[in-house]
Amino acid sequence: MVRVSSLLGNWAESLHLSQVETACWRASGYLHDALREDDPEILRAKVPSRFRNWLPDMLHGPAVTEKLRSEGVLDDELLSAIAYHSVGHKCLNRLGRALYSADFLEPGRKFRVKWCESLRARMPGELNEVTTEIVADRISYTIKHGLELYYESVGFWNALVNSR
Ligand SMILES: [Fe+2]
């Protein structure tokens, strides 16, 4: 979470975002996985019904969003970014796309290291292009392995290609 937050903070500074927005980007990195270690079946009972059919590994995002909302956080962009950081959603704009990508690209991941490095080097200037490449990769993986696609992920893909 610290690495994701620091990557997002660097990107926000490169984009010359305001101090408040930069703090929000950093906060999304710290908070998005806050409940990842909690029992998914307990989380499932706490999230709105539209998330209840999600796989166990995906429930922590919506659960963090509900907790933040119950504690008075009203920033829809931040809340959506966290809720959909594992799956994507057509509503994700700059912060949501950045969190989705930072979670995938954070330097601690030992997964396709060279490719991730090359994508990181293009951020944040090519945010939409890089996010599109990551979503394409994840959707291809899902199809290749015969897994179910989330309609939210397909909506995210369509939103990205339509914003070119
Ligand atoms: Fe996560």
Backbone and ligand atoms as CSV (ligand in chain L), in Angstrom:
chain,resi,resn,atom,element,x,y,z
A,1,MET,N,N,0.840,-1.206,0.000
A,1,MET,CA,C,0.000,0.000,0.000
A,1,MET,C,C,0.873,1.253,0.000
A,2,VAL,N,N,2.002,1.186,0.727
A,2,VAL,CA,C,2.910,2.345,0.769
A,2,VAL,C,C,3.507,2.590,-0.616
A,3,ARG,N,N,3.871,1.499,-1.305
A,3,ARG,CA,C,4.457,1.663,-2.649
A,3,ARG,C,C,3.430,2.202,-3.636
A,4,VAL,N,N,2.204,1.736,-3.541
A,4,VAL,CA,C,1.151,2.229,-4.444
A,4,VAL,C,C,0.914,3.708,-4.165
A,5,SER,N,N,0.868,4.051,-2.883
A,5,SER,CA,C,0.623,5.434,-2.495
A,5,SER,C,C,1.745,6.350,-2.971
A,6,SER,N,N,2.982,5.875,-2.837
A,6,SER,CA,C,4.107,6.710,-3.229
A,6,SER,C,C,4.150,6.901,-4.753
A,7,LEU,N,N,3.826,5.846,-5.495
A,7,LEU,CA,C,3.752,5.962,-6.951
A,7,LEU,C,C,2.672,6.987,-7.344
A,8,LEU,N,N,1.517,6.891,-6.712
A,8,LEU,CA,C,0.428,7.818,-7.024
A,8,LEU,C,C,0.800,9.251,-6.652
A,9,GLY,N,N,1.487,9.409,-5.526
A,9,GLY,CA,C,1.926,10.748,-5.112
A,9,GLY,C,C,2.878,11.345,-6.141
A,10,ASN,N,N,3.803,10.519,-6.639
A,10,ASN,CA,C,4.747,11.001,-7.666
A,10,ASN,C,C,4.015,11.399,-8.938
A,11,TRP,N,N,3.056,10.585,-9.333
A,11,TRP,CA,C,2.308,10.895,-10.557
A,11,TRP,C,C,1.503,12.191,-10.374
A,12,ALA,N,N,0.866,12.334,-9.211
A,12,ALA,CA,C,0.054,13.538,-8.960
A,12,ALA,C,C,0.939,14.788,-9.018
A,13,GLU,N,N,2.145,14.675,-8.470
A,13,GLU,CA,C,3.059,15.826,-8.506
A,13,GLU,C,C,3.494,16.119,-9.935
A,14,SER,N,N,3.789,15.072,-10.709
A,14,SER,CA,C,4.171,15.287,-12.116
A,14,SER,C,C,3.061,15.961,-12.903
A,15,LEU,N,N,1.826,15.678,-12.526
A,15,LEU,CA,C,0.685,16.281,-13.228
A,15,LEU,C,C,0.337,17.661,-12.669
A,16,HIS,N,N,1.116,18.120,-11.672
A,16,HIS,CA,C,0.890,19.420,-11.028
A,16,HIS,C,C,-0.526,19.537,-10.466
A,17,LEU,N,N,-1.000,18.461,-9.863
A,17,LEU,CA,C,-2.314,18.523,-9.223
A,17,LEU,C,C,-2.211,19.385,-7.969
A,18,SER,N,N,-3.368,19.868,-7.503
A,18,SER,CA,C,-3.382,20.689,-6.283
A,18,SER,C,C,-2.942,19.828,-5.090
A,19,GLN,N,N,-2.629,20.506,-3.992
A,19,GLN,CA,C,-2.217,19.768,-2.776
A,19,GLN,C,C,-3.330,18.841,-2.306
A,20,VAL,N,N,-4.569,19.327,-2.407
A,20,VAL,CA,C,-5.705,18.516,-1.940
A,20,VAL,C,C,-5.845,17.275,-2.812
A,21,GLU,N,N,-5.759,17.469,-4.129
A,21,GLU,CA,C,-5.881,16.310,-5.038
A,21,GLU,C,C,-4.723,15.330,-4.848
A,22,THR,N,N,-3.527,15.879,-4.673
A,22,THR,CA,C,-2.362,15.009,-4.469
A,22,THR,C,C,-2.550,14.181,-3.205
A,23,ALA,N,N,-3.059,14.819,-2.153
A,23,ALA,CA,C,-3.304,14.095,-0.895
A,23,ALA,C,C,-4.347,13.004,-1.122
A,24,CYS,N,N,-5.335,13.295,-1.947
A,24,CYS,CA,C,-6.393,12.334,-2.245
A,24,CYS,C,C,-5.819,11.140,-3.027
A,25,TRP,N,N,-4.957,11.411,-3.969
A,25,TRP,CA,C,-4.319,10.327,-4.741
A,25,TRP,C,C,-3.495,9.439,-3.808
A,26,ARG,N,N,-2.706,10.096,-2.931
A,26,ARG,CA,C,-1.905,9.306,-1.982
A,26,ARG,C,C,-2.813,8.477,-1.069
A,27,ALA,N,N,-3.877,9.113,-0.594
A,27,ALA,CA,C,-4.794,8.426,0.340
A,27,ALA,C,C,-5.400,7.193,-0.327
A,28,SER,N,N,-5.741,7.313,-1.602
A,28,SER,CA,C,-6.352,6.152,-2.287
A,28,SER,C,C,-5.375,4.974,-2.286
A,29,GLY,N,N,-4.092,5.278,-2.437
A,29,GLY,CA,C,-3.075,4.222,-2.417
A,29,GLY,C,C,-2.965,3.560,-1.051
A,30,TYR,N,N,-3.040,4.373,-0.001
A,30,TYR,CA,C,-2.954,3.813,1.355
A,30,TYR,C,C,-4.189,2.989,1.707
A,31,LEU,N,N,-5.342,3.455,1.239
A,31,LEU,CA,C,-6.599,2.889,1.739
A,31,LEU,C,C,-7.153,1.721,0.932
A,32,HIS,N,N,-6.795,1.605,-0.337
A,32,HIS,CA,C,-7.556,0.714,-1.219
A,32,HIS,C,C,-7.544,-0.750,-0.759
A,33,ASP,N,N,-6.452,-1.182,-0.137
A,33,ASP,CA,C,-6.355,-2.582,0.294
A,33,ASP,C,C,-6.492,-2.723,1.813
A,34,ALA,N,N,-7.048,-1.712,2.472
A,34,ALA,CA,C,-7.069,-1.704,3.942
A,34,ALA,C,C,-7.767,-2.936,4.525
A,35,LEU,N,N,-8.735,-3.500,3.810
A,35,LEU,CA,C,-9.474,-4.656,4.363
A,35,LEU,C,C,-9.152,-5.952,3.635
A,36,ARG,N,N,-8.029,-5.963,2.911
A,36,ARG,CA,C,-7.715,-7.141,2.095
A,36,ARG,C,C,-7.502,-8.398,2.931
A,37,GLU,N,N,-7.047,-8.216,4.168
A,37,GLU,CA,C,-6.790,-9.392,5.016
A,37,GLU,C,C,-8.038,-9.846,5.777
A,38,ASP,N,N,-9.129,-9.096,5.662
A,38,ASP,CA,C,-10.350,-9.486,6.389
A,38,ASP,C,C,-11.032,-10.675,5.704
A,39,ASP,N,N,-11.844,-11.388,6.464
A,39,ASP,CA,C,-12.562,-12.536,5.918
A,39,ASP,C,C,-13.551,-12.058,4.836
A,40,PRO,N,N,-13.372,-12.511,3.593
A,40,PRO,CA,C,-14.235,-12.033,2.510
A,40,PRO,C,C,-15.721,-12.297,2.754
A,41,GLU,N,N,-16.035,-13.361,3.452
A,41,GLU,CA,C,-17.454,-13.659,3.653
A,41,GLU,C,C,-18.086,-12.695,4.669
A,42,ILE,N,N,-17.276,-12.177,5.568
A,42,ILE,CA,C,-17.788,-11.130,6.471
A,42,ILE,C,C,-17.950,-9.825,5.681
A,43,LEU,N,N,-16.975,-9.560,4.793
A,43,LEU,CA,C,-17.071,-8.352,3.952
A,43,LEU,C,C,-18.295,-8.436,3.035
A,44,ARG,N,N,-18.543,-9.642,2.500
A,44,ARG,CA,C,-19.663,-9.806,1.552
A,44,ARG,C,C,-20.988,-9.339,2.170
A,45,ALA,N,N,-21.146,-9.602,3.456
A,45,ALA,CA,C,-22.391,-9.226,4.123
A,45,ALA,C,C,-22.507,-7.711,4.309
A,46,LYS,N,N,-21.389,-7.003,4.188
A,46,LYS,CA,C,-21.400,-5.561,4.478
A,46,LYS,C,C,-21.476,-4.682,3.236
A,47,VAL,N,N,-21.316,-5.299,2.049
A,47,VAL,CA,C,-21.284,-4.473,0.831
A,47,VAL,C,C,-22.674,-4.436,0.189
A,48,PRO,N,N,-22.968,-3.400,-0.598
A,48,PRO,CA,C,-24.270,-3.332,-1.277
A,48,PRO,C,C,-24.493,-4.555,-2.173
A,49,SER,N,N,-25.767,-4.857,-2.442
A,49,SER,CA,C,-26.114,-6.112,-3.134
A,49,SER,C,C,-25.440,-6.252,-4.496
A,50,ARG,N,N,-25.137,-5.128,-5.173
A,50,ARG,CA,C,-24.556,-5.251,-6.519
A,50,ARG,C,C,-23.147,-5.865,-6.499
A,51,PHE,N,N,-22.536,-5.900,-5.310
A,51,PHE,CA,C,-21.189,-6.481,-5.218
A,51,PHE,C,C,-21.201,-7.909,-4.668
A,52,ARG,N,N,-22.348,-8.393,-4.246
A,52,ARG,CA,C,-22.351,-9.638,-3.460
A,52,ARG,C,C,-22.000,-10.879,-4.261
A,53,ASN,N,N,-22.100,-10.799,-5.612
A,53,ASN,CA,C,-21.725,-11.979,-6.411
A,53,ASN,C,C,-20.259,-11.928,-6.847
A,54,TRP,N,N,-19.512,-10.955,-6.352
A,54,TRP,CA,C,-18.094,-10.852,-6.718
A,54,TRP,C,C,-17.297,-11.979,-6.056
A,55,LEU,N,N,-16.176,-12.328,-6.695
A,55,LEU,CA,C,-15.282,-13.333,-6.106
A,55,LEU,C,C,-14.701,-12.798,-4.792
A,56,PRO,N,N,-14.347,-13.707,-3.879
A,56,PRO,CA,C,-13.859,-13.285,-2.564
A,56,PRO,C,C,-12.712,-12.265,-2.624
A,57,ASP,N,N,-11.767,-12.473,-3.557
A,57,ASP,CA,C,-10.593,-11.588,-3.632
A,57,ASP,C,C,-10.911,-10.159,-4.033
A,58,MET,N,N,-12.097,-9.942,-4.572
A,58,MET,CA,C,-12.448,-8.616,-5.101
A,58,MET,C,C,-13.266,-7.777,-4.108
A,59,LEU,N,N,-13.702,-8.390,-3.010
A,59,LEU,CA,C,-14.673,-7.714,-2.138
A,59,LEU,C,C,-14.075,-6.619,-1.268
A,60,HIS,N,N,-12.741,-6.640,-1.077
A,60,HIS,CA,C,-12.167,-5.669,-0.136
A,60,HIS,C,C,-12.316,-4.223,-0.621
A,61,GLY,N,N,-12.309,-3.998,-1.943
A,61,GLY,CA,C,-12.462,-2.626,-2.454
A,61,GLY,C,C,-13.814,-2.023,-2.081
A,62,PRO,N,N,-14.924,-2.706,-2.480
A,62,PRO,CA,C,-16.236,-2.197,-2.080
A,62,PRO,C,C,-16.391,-2.085,-0.563
A,63,ALA,N,N,-15.767,-2.993,0.185
A,63,ALA,CA,C,-15.905,-2.943,1.650
A,63,ALA,C,C,-15.210,-1.706,2.226
A,64,VAL,N,N,-14.035,-1.363,1.685
A,64,VAL,CA,C,-13.350,-0.142,2.160
A,64,VAL,C,C,-14.213,1.078,1.833
A,65,THR,N,N,-14.782,1.088,0.628
A,65,THR,CA,C,-15.637,2.212,0.230
A,65,THR,C,C,-16.806,2.390,1.204
A,66,GLU,N,N,-17.456,1.281,1.553
A,66,GLU,CA,C,-18.594,1.382,2.483
A,66,GLU,C,C,-18.157,1.898,3.843
A,67,LYS,N,N,-16.977,1.442,4.295
A,67,LYS,CA,C,-16.480,1.899,5.598
A,67,LYS,C,C,-16.192,3.399,5.561
A,68,LEU,N,N,-15.528,3.835,4.476
A,68,LEU,CA,C,-15.216,5.263,4.362
A,68,LEU,C,C,-16.503,6.091,4.307
A,69,ARG,N,N,-17.476,5.586,3.535
A,69,ARG,CA,C,-18.747,6.315,3.420
A,69,ARG,C,C,-19.414,6.433,4.792
A,70,SER,N,N,-19.361,5.344,5.575
A,70,SER,CA,C,-19.997,5.360,6.897
A,70,SER,C,C,-19.270,6.298,7.851
A,71,GLU,N,N,-18.011,6.608,7.527
A,71,GLU,CA,C,-17.248,7.523,8.382
A,71,GLU,C,C,-17.280,8.951,7.845
A,72,GLY,N,N,-18.118,9.179,6.825
A,72,GLY,CA,C,-18.350,10.546,6.376
A,72,GLY,C,C,-17.581,10.976,5.141
A,73,VAL,N,N,-16.863,10.067,4.489
A,73,VAL,CA,C,-16.168,10.436,3.250
A,73,VAL,C,C,-17.196,10.489,2.116
A,74,LEU,N,N,-17.212,11.614,1.396
A,74,LEU,CA,C,-18.258,11.804,0.381
A,74,LEU,C,C,-17.700,11.944,-1.025
A,75,ASP,N,N,-16.388,11.871,-1.163
A,75,ASP,CA,C,-15.754,12.105,-2.461
A,75,ASP,C,C,-16.015,10.906,-3.385
A,76,ASP,N,N,-16.939,11.094,-4.327
A,76,ASP,CA,C,-17.341,9.976,-5.196
A,76,ASP,C,C,-16.191,9.443,-6.039
A,77,GLU,N,N,-15.329,10.344,-6.478
A,77,GLU,CA,C,-14.216,9.899,-7.326
A,77,GLU,C,C,-13.300,8.961,-6.526
A,78,LEU,N,N,-13.006,9.345,-5.294
A,78,LEU,CA,C,-12.161,8.517,-4.419
A,78,LEU,C,C,-12.862,7.196,-4.078
A,79,LEU,N,N,-14.143,7.295,-3.737
A,79,LEU,CA,C,-14.880,6.086,-3.334
A,79,LEU,C,C,-14.991,5.090,-4.497
A,80,SER,N,N,-15.270,5.598,-5.701
A,80,SER,CA,C,-15.360,4.685,-6.860
A,80,SER,C,C,-14.003,4.098,-7.197
A,81,ALA,N,N,-12.956,4.914,-7.111
A,81,ALA,CA,C,-11.604,4.425,-7.422
A,81,ALA,C,C,-11.275,3.229,-6.535
A,82,ILE,N,N,-11.605,3.336,-5.250
A,82,ILE,CA,C,-11.293,2.253,-4.308
A,82,ILE,C,C,-12.204,1.048,-4.547
A,83,ALA,N,N,-13.498,1.297,-4.727
A,83,ALA,CA,C,-14.444,0.175,-4.903
A,83,ALA,C,C,-14.067,-0.686,-6.106
A,84,TYR,N,N,-13.635,-0.039,-7.176
A,84,TYR,CA,C,-13.421,-0.769,-8.440
A,84,TYR,C,C,-11.947,-0.950,-8.784
A,85,HIS,N,N,-11.052,-0.840,-7.798
A,85,HIS,CA,C,-9.625,-0.892,-8.154
A,85,HIS,C,C,-9.194,-2.264,-8.682
A,86,SER,N,N,-9.913,-3.336,-8.353
A,86,SER,CA,C,-9.506,-4.672,-8.829
A,86,SER,C,C,-10.187,-5.054,-10.132
A,87,VAL,N,N,-11.306,-4.416,-10.435
A,87,VAL,CA,C,-12.171,-4.882,-11.511
A,87,VAL,C,C,-12.245,-3.866,-12.653
A,88,GLY,N,N,-12.176,-2.586,-12.284
A,88,GLY,CA,C,-12.391,-1.519,-13.258
A,88,GLY,C,C,-13.867,-1.186,-13.354
A,89,HIS,N,N,-14.162,-0.044,-13.934
A,89,HIS,CA,C,-15.561,0.383,-14.127
A,89,HIS,C,C,-15.567,1.553,-15.095
A,90,LYS,N,N,-16.641,1.647,-15.857
A,90,LYS,CA,C,-16.712,2.742,-16.839
A,90,LYS,C,C,-16.676,4.127,-16.175
A,91,CYS,N,N,-17.055,4.210,-14.900
A,91,CYS,CA,C,-17.087,5.518,-14.228
A,91,CYS,C,C,-15.695,5.995,-13.801
A,92,LEU,N,N,-14.692,5.138,-13.889
A,92,LEU,CA,C,-13.370,5.544,-13.382
A,92,LEU,C,C,-12.748,6.592,-14.294
A,93,ASN,N,N,-12.403,7.720,-13.690
A,93,ASN,CA,C,-11.730,8.755,-14.475
A,93,ASN,C,C,-10.273,8.814,-14.046
A,94,ARG,N,N,-9.706,10.011,-13.986
A,94,ARG,CA,C,-8.253,10.075,-13.814
A,94,ARG,C,C,-7.744,9.366,-12.555
A,95,LEU,N,N,-8.333,9.675,-11.408
A,95,LEU,CA,C,-7.858,9.019,-10.172
A,95,LEU,C,C,-8.107,7.507,-10.218
A,96,GLY,N,N,-9.291,7.112,-10.669
A,96,GLY,CA,C,-9.616,5.681,-10.722
A,96,GLY,C,C,-8.689,4.927,-11.653
A,97,ARG,N,N,-8.373,5.541,-12.791
A,97,ARG,CA,C,-7.467,4.901,-13.750
A,97,ARG,C,C,-6.056,4.836,-13.167
A,98,ALA,N,N,-5.665,5.902,-12.471
A,98,ALA,CA,C,-4.319,5.928,-11.882
A,98,ALA,C,C,-4.183,4.872,-10.779
A,99,LEU,N,N,-5.203,4.741,-9.926
A,99,LEU,CA,C,-5.124,3.742,-8.852
A,99,LEU,C,C,-5.109,2.326,-9.435
A,100,TYR,N,N,-5.972,2.087,-10.407
A,100,TYR,CA,C,-6.016,0.771,-11.061
A,100,TYR,C,C,-4.634,0.429,-11.626
A,101,SER,N,N,-4.004,1.401,-12.271
A,101,SER,CA,C,-2.696,1.160,-12.898
A,101,SER,C,C,-1.583,1.062,-11.861
A,102,ALA,N,N,-1.621,1.929,-10.858
A,102,ALA,CA,C,-0.568,1.906,-9.829
A,102,ALA,C,C,-0.583,0.579,-9.077
A,103,ASP,N,N,-1.772,0.056,-8.833
A,103,ASP,CA,C,-1.891,-1.219,-8.129
A,103,ASP,C,C,-1.227,-2.336,-8.948
A,104,PHE,N,N,-1.325,-2.229,-10.255
A,104,PHE,CA,C,-0.741,-3.230,-11.146
A,104,PHE,C,C,0.754,-3.002,-11.339
A,105,LEU,N,N,1.168,-1.732,-11.317
A,105,LEU,CA,C,2.547,-1.393,-11.709
A,105,LEU,C,C,3.496,-1.158,-10.544
A,106,GLU,N,N,3.002,-1.211,-9.309
A,106,GLU,CA,C,3.886,-0.852,-8.189
A,106,GLU,C,C,5.147,-1.739,-8.227
A,107,PRO,N,N,6.305,-1.124,-7.960
A,107,PRO,CA,C,7.565,-1.804,-8.229
A,107,PRO,C,C,7.834,-3.048,-7.379
A,108,GLY,N,N,7.047,-3.291,-6.345
A,108,GLY,CA,C,7.268,-4.482,-5.522
A,108,GLY,C,C,6.760,-5.761,-6.173
A,109,ARG,N,N,5.955,-5.638,-7.191
A,109,ARG,CA,C,5.406,-6.838,-7.840
A,109,ARG,C,C,6.481,-7.533,-8.655
A,110,LYS,N,N,6.587,-8.832,-8.452
A,110,LYS,CA,C,7.602,-9.585,-9.196
A,110,LYS,C,C,6.905,-10.320,-10.337
A,111,PHE,N,N,6.322,-9.575,-11.199
A,111,PHE,CA,C,5.503,-10.152,-12.256
A,111,PHE,C,C,5.759,-9.356,-13.520
A,112,ARG,N,N,6.252,-9.994,-14.552
A,112,ARG,CA,C,6.556,-9.343,-15.825
A,112,ARG,C,C,7.244,-7.993,-15.595
A,113,VAL,N,N,8.366,-8.097,-14.899
A,113,VAL,CA,C,9.047,-6.909,-14.380
A,113,VAL,C,C,9.405,-5.903,-15.480
A,114,LYS,N,N,9.984,-6.397,-16.585
A,114,LYS,CA,C,10.425,-5.481,-17.660
A,114,LYS,C,C,9.242,-4.738,-18.282
A,115,TRP,N,N,8.188,-5.496,-18.527
A,115,TRP,CA,C,7.007,-4.881,-19.134
A,115,TRP,C,C,6.428,-3.805,-18.191
A,116,CYS,N,N,6.338,-4.150,-16.891
A,116,CYS,CA,C,5.806,-3.177,-15.926
A,116,CYS,C,C,6.706,-1.944,-15.847
A,117,GLU,N,N,8.005,-2.150,-15.891
A,117,GLU,CA,C,8.944,-1.015,-15.873
A,117,GLU,C,C,8.696,-0.098,-17.058
A,118,SER,N,N,8.489,-0.705,-18.229
A,118,SER,CA,C,8.299,0.114,-19.429
A,118,SER,C,C,6.972,0.881,-19.346
A,119,LEU,N,N,5.962,0.280,-18.740
A,119,LEU,CA,C,4.687,1.001,-18.583
A,119,LEU,C,C,4.832,2.121,-17.549
A,120,ARG,N,N,5.549,1.835,-16.468
A,120,ARG,CA,C,5.754,2.867,-15.430
A,120,ARG,C,C,6.475,4.071,-16.005
A,121,ALA,N,N,7.422,3.808,-16.915
A,121,ALA,CA,C,8.207,4.906,-17.494
A,121,ALA,C,C,7.330,5.841,-18.326
A,122,ARG,N,N,6.176,5.371,-18.767
A,122,ARG,CA,C,5.286,6.198,-19.593
A,122,ARG,C,C,4.246,6.940,-18.752
A,123,MET,N,N,4.303,6.739,-17.451
A,123,MET,CA,C,3.310,7.367,-16.562
A,123,MET,C,C,3.909,8.610,-15.919
A,124,PRO,N,N,3.035,9.596,-15.606
A,124,PRO,CA,C,1.585,9.619,-15.800
A,124,PRO,C,C,1.161,10.214,-17.142
A,125,GLY,N,N,2.135,10.563,-18.004
A,125,GLY,CA,C,1.794,11.250,-19.248
A,125,GLY,C,C,0.850,10.456,-20.133
A,126,GLU,N,N,1.020,9.139,-20.146
A,126,GLU,CA,C,0.189,8.307,-21.019
A,126,GLU,C,C,-0.784,7.466,-20.187
A,127,LEU,N,N,-1.409,8.112,-19.230
A,127,LEU,CA,C,-2.295,7.391,-18.299
A,127,LEU,C,C,-3.339,6.543,-19.026
A,128,ASN,N,N,-4.045,7.141,-19.986
A,128,ASN,CA,C,-5.122,6.388,-20.643
A,128,ASN,C,C,-4.574,5.226,-21.468
A,129,GLU,N,N,-3.483,5.472,-22.169
A,129,GLU,CA,C,-2.908,4.418,-23.020
A,129,GLU,C,C,-2.393,3.255,-22.167
A,130,VAL,N,N,-1.695,3.600,-21.081
A,130,VAL,CA,C,-1.137,2.555,-20.213
A,130,VAL,C,C,-2.270,1.767,-19.539
A,131,THR,N,N,-3.273,2.484,-19.063
A,131,THR,CA,C,-4.404,1.789,-18.422
A,131,THR,C,C,-5.073,0.857,-19.435
A,132,THR,N,N,-5.220,1.322,-20.670
A,132,THR,CA,C,-5.837,0.494,-21.712
A,132,THR,C,C,-5.019,-0.784,-21.926
A,133,GLU,N,N,-3.707,-0.661,-21.947
A,133,GLU,CA,C,-2.857,-1.848,-22.148
A,133,GLU,C,C,-2.997,-2.837,-20.989
A,134,ILE,N,N,-3.091,-2.301,-19.771
A,134,ILE,CA,C,-3.231,-3.188,-18.604
A,134,ILE,C,C,-4.583,-3.909,-18.650
A,135,VAL,N,N,-5.636,-3.162,-18.963
A,135,VAL,CA,C,-6.964,-3.777,-19.022
A,135,VAL,C,C,-6.995,-4.835,-20.125
A,136,ALA,N,N,-6.389,-4.535,-21.274
A,136,ALA,CA,C,-6.343,-5.512,-22.371
A,136,ALA,C,C,-5.653,-6.786,-21.907
A,137,ASP,N,N,-4.554,-6.613,-21.181
A,137,ASP,CA,C,-3.799,-7.768,-20.703
A,137,ASP,C,C,-4.632,-8.599,-19.720
A,138,ARG,N,N,-5.314,-7.898,-18.822
A,138,ARG,CA,C,-6.090,-8.631,-17.809
A,138,ARG,C,C,-7.301,-9.324,-18.415
A,139,ILE,N,N,-7.948,-8.659,-19.379
A,139,ILE,CA,C,-9.101,-9.293,-20.040
A,139,ILE,C,C,-8.619,-10.499,-20.860
A,140,SER,N,N,-7.492,-10.355,-21.546
A,140,SER,CA,C,-6.954,-11.479,-22.338
A,140,SER,C,C,-6.648,-12.665,-21.428
A,141,TYR,N,N,-6.041,-12.384,-20.282
A,141,TYR,CA,C,-5.718,-13.448,-19.323
A,141,TYR,C,C,-6.999,-14.168,-18.894
A,142,THR,N,N,-8.026,-13.378,-18.589
A,142,THR,CA,C,-9.298,-13.935,-18.121
A,142,THR,C,C,-9.893,-14.862,-19.180
A,143,ILE,N,N,-9.856,-14.403,-20.433
A,143,ILE,CA,C,-10.427,-15.206,-21.526
A,143,ILE,C,C,-9.579,-16.464,-21.748
A,144,LYS,N,N,-8.246,-16.262,-21.776
A,144,LYS,CA,C,-7.345,-17.383,-22.031
A,144,LYS,C,C,-7.535,-18.504,-21.002
A,145,HIS,N,N,-7.824,-18.125,-19.776
A,145,HIS,CA,C,-7.968,-19.121,-18.717
A,145,HIS,C,C,-9.421,-19.549,-18.499
A,146,GLY,N,N,-10.292,-19.144,-19.404
A,146,GLY,CA,C,-11.683,-19.592,-19.315
A,146,GLY,C,C,-12.416,-19.081,-18.094
A,147,LEU,N,N,-12.020,-17.890,-17.616
A,147,LEU,CA,C,-12.663,-17.340,-16.417
A,147,LEU,C,C,-13.769,-16.361,-16.823
A,148,GLU,N,N,-14.632,-16.074,-15.875
A,148,GLU,CA,C,-15.749,-15.174,-16.150
A,148,GLU,C,C,-15.281,-13.720,-16.146
A,149,LEU,N,N,-15.735,-12.973,-17.143
A,149,LEU,CA,C,-15.419,-11.539,-17.191
A,149,LEU,C,C,-16.457,-10.772,-16.372
A,150,TYR,N,N,-15.999,-9.797,-15.621
A,150,TYR,CA,C,-16.934,-8.903,-14.933
A,150,TYR,C,C,-17.474,-7.905,-15.966
A,151,TYR,N,N,-18.789,-7.651,-15.938
A,151,TYR,CA,C,-19.307,-6.681,-16.901
A,151,TYR,C,C,-18.716,-5.301,-16.623
A,152,GLU,N,N,-18.321,-5.066,-15.353
A,152,GLU,CA,C,-17.680,-3.780,-15.015
A,152,GLU,C,C,-16.346,-3.630,-15.762
A,153,SER,N,N,-15.613,-4.762,-15.924
A,153,SER,CA,C,-14.318,-4.706,-16.622
A,153,SER,C,C,-14.528,-4.409,-18.107
A,154,VAL,N,N,-15.576,-5.014,-18.667
A,154,VAL,CA,C,-15.874,-4.762,-20.088
A,154,VAL,C,C,-16.283,-3.293,-20.267
A,155,GLY,N,N,-17.072,-2.787,-19.340
A,155,GLY,CA,C,-17.475,-1.379,-19.391
A,155,GLY,C,C,-16.275,-0.450,-19.281
A,156,PHE,N,N,-15.310,-0.841,-18.463
A,156,PHE,CA,C,-14.085,-0.042,-18.299
A,156,PHE,C,C,-13.325,-0.011,-19.630
A,157,TRP,N,N,-13.188,-1.190,-20.228
A,157,TRP,CA,C,-12.511,-1.295,-21.531
A,157,TRP,C,C,-13.190,-0.384,-22.562
A,158,ASN,N,N,-14.505,-0.480,-22.648
A,158,ASN,CA,C,-15.235,0.319,-23.650
A,158,ASN,C,C,-15.058,1.811,-23.386
A,159,ALA,N,N,-15.083,2.202,-22.113
A,159,ALA,CA,C,-14.912,3.622,-21.786
A,159,ALA,C,C,-13.513,4.089,-22.194
A,160,LEU,N,N,-12.519,3.236,-21.970
A,160,LEU,CA,C,-11.138,3.626,-22.314
A,160,LEU,C,C,-10.969,3.788,-23.824
A,161,VAL,N,N,-11.474,2.835,-24.603
A,161,VAL,CA,C,-11.279,2.939,-26.058
A,161,VAL,C,C,-12.125,4.054,-26.651
A,162,ASN,N,N,-13.240,4.381,-25.989
A,162,ASN,CA,C,-14.061,5.491,-26.497
A,162,ASN,C,C,-13.524,6.856,-26.083
A,163,SER,N,N,-12.552,6.870,-25.152
A,163,SER,CA,C,-12.011,8.181,-24.734
A,163,SER,C,C,-10.720,8.498,-25.481
A,164,ARG,N,N,-10.368,7.689,-26.464
A,164,ARG,CA,C,-9.162,7.963,-27.247
A,164,ARG,C,C,-9.328,9.198,-28.115
L,1,LIG,FE,FE,-6.756,-4.745,-3.821
